[in-house]
Amino acid sequence: MENIKNLDPQETDQILRLPNSFYDKGYKKGKEEGVKDGERRAAIRIAKRMLKKTRI
């Protein structure tokens, strides 16, 4: 990565756009985990709101 920083910005963009299956797999896995985490957090927020309403 340090060598890439020394290149022209256009060349850097082209290199980073090259297909990299490990990167793509990690990106997809991270994205899926992020969605699951977001759904879990949303469910917790909804449950907390419902609990607050029932306490009143």
Residue pairs with C-beta under 8 A, 6 or more apart in sequence:
4 12
4 15
4 16
5 12
7 15
